[in-house]
Amino acid sequence: MARLKVTQLKSEIGGKQNQRDTLRTLGLRRIGDVVVRDDRPEVRGMVRTVAHLVAVEEVD
């Protein structure tokens, strides 16, 4: 299964509560944090919610 590398690039300050919650659920706490998650529809949906705050790469 493919995996996604998610990097937080921008701050959550000033964002909506659901966006802040989504970042926490992904495991991102501060700018520069990186997490690797399985490429699943649930994770893709969370990434779409905060797409303007994160960068996403596919890794093998």
Residue pairs with C-beta under 8 A, 6 or more apart in sequence:
1 38
1 39
2 38
2 39
2 58
2 59
2 60
3 36
3 37
3 38
3 39
3 58
3 59
3 60
4 36
4 37
4 38
4 39
4 43
4 44
4 47
4 56
4 57
4 58
4 59
5 34
5 35
5 36
5 56
5 57
5 58
5 59
6 26
6 28
6 34
6 35
6 36
6 37
6 47
6 54
6 55
6 56
7 32
7 33
7 34
7 54
7 55
7 56
7 57
8 23
8 28
8 30
8 31
8 32
8 33
8 34
8 53
8 54
9 31
9 53
9 54
9 55
10 31
10 52
10 53
10 54
11 31
11 53
12 19
12 20
12 23
12 53
15 53
18 49
19 49
19 50
19 53
22 46
22 49
22 50
23 29
23 50
23 53
23 54
25 46
26 35
26 37
26 43
26 46
26 47
26 50
26 54
27 33
27 35
27 37
28 35
28 54
36 59
37 43
39 58
47 54
47 56
